[in-house]
Amino acid sequence: MKIVITGATGFLGRALAMRFAREGHQLLLPVRAGGASLRPFGEVIVAPPIEAIQAASWRPLLSGADAVIHAAAVAHIGPTVSGFAYAAVNRDATARLAEGAAAEGVPKFVFISSIRAQVGPTSPVVQTELTPSAPAEAYGRSKLEAEALVLKWLPQSTILRPSVIIGPEPKGNLATLVKLAALPLPLPFGALNAPQAMVSLDGVAEAVRMALHNPAMAGELYCLAERPHLSLAEVLTALRQGLGRPRWLWPAPPSVLSLPLKALGKAAMAEKLAGGLDVDPGKIEALGWRPSEPLTAVLRRIGAASVAR
């Protein structure tokens, strides 16, 4: 297949490019900069920032493509990113790409959305594809709006809503947890047992592969999370195993942990520590979706890799 992958210089996009290059697909990788390392995986096209590309400008790049995997996004969630940036990249640029793909008659379009399109960082309700969407911040709203625009132009698109994605050289919160796990001292997180929905890079790539080949997934939405879910205590334990450290977790009550965070204006972080998120992937599991290894093994490898670096 000839596949166009956006966001190939990013955490997820690069993993997708590596996966589909290994499988022998012809890849076209439009990037703004930094694409030299991608050349072993496919044809690298230097393009303007994605928010500056109009629908008509996408058409030459998409001509003859069998599929588009749209992974480019502003993924950081926090006050340092403006609502305008989320709207410009995650919503408007996605809509123009979908419009261009529709004009070129691209048969397959897979949009990597996010579980945050339907829920905030924590919830007492188990999340499924039927859960009413209630994004809690601008990032999630931009993804939800983008989904609607993709389906407007390409009703047979497949939309994936991954939970927190974990893999080598992690970013964001998982990178922070790796640093915490590496500290040579006990940590007060032993009582944090709420489920934290996560999915590996391999799990996302496998869902994309299925979407490219299974006609039943056209026009459908899927939530991605691997079972069993892990708690924060279990995540830190697996990371420390990879780091070659003892478990070293003691069970301070979540209410005690949240007090200093709230005093520092980190109420959202306190909520995340005390709460959890349970995502049911039963819909895609019914189609045979099975990541290649358990999350604990992925986390141990992440810890071991951080030691090597």
C-alpha positions in Angstrom: 0.0 0.0 0.0 1.0 3.6 -0.5 0.5 5.3 2.8 0.8 8.9 3.8 1.7 9.4 7.5 1.5 12.8 9.1 3.5 13.6 12.3 6.2 11.2 11.4 8.8 13.1 13.4 6.7 12.7 16.6 6.6 10.1 19.3 3.7 8.2 17.7 4.2 9.0 14.0 7.8 7.8 14.0 6.8 4.5 15.5 4.0 4.1 12.9 6.5 4.9 10.1 8.9 2.2 11.4 6.2 -0.4 11.8 4.7 0.1 8.3 8.1 0.4 6.6 9.0 -3.0 8.1 5.8 -4.4 6.7 6.9 -3.4 3.2 4.5 -0.5 2.5 5.5 2.5 0.4 5.4 5.5 2.7 5.2 9.2 2.0 6.2 11.3 5.1 5.4 15.0 4.9 7.4 16.8 7.6 8.2 20.4 8.5 11.8 19.7 9.4 14.1 17.1 10.9 13.1 14.3 8.5 16.6 13.1 7.6 16.4 10.2 10.1 13.1 9.1 8.5 14.6 8.4 5.1 15.2 4.7 5.7 11.4 4.3 6.2 10.0 6.2 3.2 10.0 9.2 0.9 10.4 12.4 3.0 8.6 15.5 1.7 9.5 18.8 3.3 6.3 20.7 3.7 5.1 23.9 5.4 3.7 23.7 9.0 0.6 21.5 8.8 -1.6 24.4 10.0 -0.5 26.4 6.9 -1.4 23.7 4.3 -4.6 24.3 2.5 -6.8 21.4 1.2 -5.9 22.0 -2.4 -2.2 21.9 -1.5 -2.6 18.4 0.1 -3.9 17.0 -3.2 -0.6 16.5 -5.0 0.8 14.7 -1.9 -2.2 12.5 -1.6 -2.5 11.6 -5.3 -2.5 7.8 -5.7 -2.4 7.1 -2.0 -4.2 4.0 -0.7 -4.4 5.3 2.9 -3.7 8.3 5.2 -2.7 7.9 8.8 -3.1 11.2 10.5 -1.0 11.3 13.7 0.2 15.0 13.6 -1.2 17.0 16.5 -0.4 19.4 19.3 -0.4 16.7 22.0 0.8 18.6 25.1 -2.0 19.4 27.5 -1.6 22.4 29.8 -1.8 26.1 30.2 1.4 26.7 28.1 -0.6 25.9 24.9 -3.2 28.3 23.7 -6.7 27.2 22.7 -5.9 28.8 19.3 -3.0 26.4 18.7 -5.2 23.3 19.5 -7.9 24.6 17.1 -5.5 25.5 14.3 -3.5 22.2 14.3 -5.8 19.6 15.8 -9.1 20.7 14.3 -8.6 23.0 11.3 -5.5 21.4 9.8 -7.1 17.9 10.2 -10.3 19.1 8.4 -8.2 20.4 5.5 -6.3 17.2 5.2 -9.6 15.2 5.2 -11.0 17.5 2.6 -7.9 17.0 0.4 -8.1 13.2 0.9 -11.8 13.2 -0.1 -11.0 15.2 -3.2 -8.3 12.7 -4.2 -10.6 9.7 -3.4 -8.2 8.2 -0.8 -9.8 4.9 0.1 -8.6 4.7 3.8 -8.3 7.4 6.4 -7.3 6.6 10.0 -7.4 9.5 12.4 -5.5 9.2 15.7 -7.8 11.1 18.1 -7.6 10.8 21.9 -9.6 9.4 24.8 -9.5 13.0 26.0 -12.1 13.8 23.3 -14.7 12.2 25.5 -13.4 12.5 29.1 -11.0 14.4 31.4 -8.0 12.8 33.1 -10.1 10.9 35.6 -13.6 9.6 35.8 -15.7 7.2 38.0 -17.5 6.0 34.9 -16.0 3.2 32.7 -15.4 4.7 29.3 -16.6 3.0 26.1 -17.4 4.2 22.6 -21.0 4.8 23.8 -20.0 7.1 26.7 -21.3 10.6 26.0 -18.4 12.9 25.0 -17.5 15.5 27.6 -13.9 16.7 27.0 -12.5 18.6 30.0 -10.1 21.0 28.2 -9.3 22.7 24.9 -7.1 19.8 23.7 -9.9 17.3 24.0 -12.5 19.6 22.5 -10.2 20.2 19.5 -9.9 16.4 18.9 -13.7 15.9 19.2 -14.4 18.7 16.8 -11.8 17.3 14.4 -13.5 13.8 14.5 -16.8 15.4 13.3 -15.0 17.2 10.5 -13.1 14.1 9.3 -16.4 12.2 9.2 -18.0 15.1 7.3 -15.5 14.7 4.5 -14.8 11.0 4.8 -17.6 9.1 6.4 -15.8 5.8 6.1 -12.8 7.0 8.2 -11.7 5.0 11.2 -11.2 7.0 14.4 -9.0 5.7 17.2 -9.1 7.2 20.7 -6.0 6.0 22.5 -5.5 6.4 26.2 -2.1 7.5 27.5 0.4 6.1 25.0 3.6 4.6 26.4 6.8 3.6 24.6 10.6 4.1 24.3 11.9 7.6 25.2 8.6 8.7 26.6 7.4 12.3 26.9 5.2 14.2 29.3 3.9 12.5 32.5 5.5 9.1 31.8 8.9 10.8 31.4 8.3 12.4 34.9 7.4 9.0 36.3 10.7 7.5 34.9 12.6 10.3 36.7 10.7 9.6 39.9 11.3 5.9 39.7 15.1 6.5 39.2 15.4 8.3 42.5 17.4 6.2 45.0 14.8 6.7 47.8 11.4 5.4 48.8 8.4 7.0 47.2 5.0 7.6 49.0 2.8 6.2 46.2 2.2 2.6 47.4 -1.5 3.3 48.1 -2.3 4.8 44.7 -4.2 1.8 43.3 -6.7 3.5 40.9 -6.6 2.1 37.3 -4.7 4.2 34.8 -5.8 3.5 31.2 -2.7 3.2 29.0 -1.8 1.7 25.6 1.6 0.9 24.1 2.9 2.3 20.8 2.7 -1.3 19.5 -1.0 -1.4 20.6 -1.8 1.7 18.6 0.2 0.6 15.6 -1.7 -2.8 15.6 -5.1 -1.0 15.8 -4.0 1.2 12.8 -2.9 -2.0 10.9 -6.3 -3.6 11.5 -8.1 -0.4 10.3 -6.1 -0.5 7.0 -7.1 -4.1 6.3 -10.4 -4.8 8.0 -13.4 -3.3 6.1 -15.6 -3.7 9.2 -13.7 -0.9 10.8 -14.6 1.7 8.2 -16.7 4.5 9.6 -16.2 3.3 13.2 -14.8 4.7 16.4 -12.6 2.7 18.8 -11.3 3.4 22.3 -7.8 2.0 22.9 -6.5 0.8 26.3 -4.8 -2.4 27.3 -6.0 -4.7 29.9 -5.4 -5.2 32.7 -5.1 -1.6 33.6 -2.2 -0.7 35.9 -2.2 1.6 38.9 0.4 4.3 39.5 2.0 2.0 42.1 2.2 -0.8 39.5 3.7 1.5 36.9 6.4 2.7 39.2 7.1 -0.9 40.3 7.6 -2.0 36.7 9.8 1.0 35.9 11.9 0.3 39.0 12.3 -3.3 38.0 13.7 -2.2 34.6 15.9 0.3 36.4 17.2 -2.5 38.6 15.9 -0.8 41.8 13.9 -2.2 44.7 10.2 -1.4 44.7 10.6 1.1 47.5 7.0 2.3 47.7 5.2 3.2 50.9 1.4 3.7 51.2 0.8 7.3 52.2 -2.9 8.1 51.9 -3.9 9.9 48.6 -5.5 12.7 50.7 -2.1 13.4 52.3 -0.3 13.4 48.9 -2.8 15.9 47.4 -2.3 18.6 50.1 1.1 19.9 49.0 0.2 19.6 45.3 -3.0 21.7 45.9 -1.0 24.2 47.9 1.4 24.6 44.9 -1.5 25.2 42.5 -1.3 21.7 41.1 -4.9 20.6 41.8 -5.2 18.8 38.5 -2.2 16.7 39.3 -3.6 15.9 42.7 -6.8 14.7 41.1 -4.9 12.5 38.7 -2.9 11.0 41.5 -6.0 10.2 43.6 -8.3 9.3 40.8 -8.2 6.9 37.9 -9.5 6.2 34.4 -11.0 2.9 33.3 -11.4 2.5 29.5 -13.1 -0.6 28.1 -11.5 -1.7 24.8 -14.0 -4.5 24.2 -15.2 -3.3 20.9 -11.8 -3.6 19.2 -10.8 -6.6 21.2 -13.8 -8.4 19.6 -12.1 -7.9 16.3 -9.0 -9.6 17.5 -6.9 -6.7 18.7 -4.1 -8.0 21.0 -0.9 -6.0 21.6 2.2 -8.2 21.4 3.3 -7.8 25.1 1.9 -6.7 28.4 2.2 -3.2 29.6 4.5 -4.2 32.5 7.0 -5.6 30.1 6.9 -2.4 28.0 7.5 -0.3 31.2 10.4 -2.6 32.3 12.0 -2.0 28.9 11.5 1.8 29.3 13.2 1.7 32.7 16.1 -0.4 31.3 16.5 1.9 28.3 16.8 4.9 30.6 19.6 3.2 32.5 21.4 2.6 29.2 21.0 6.2 28.1 
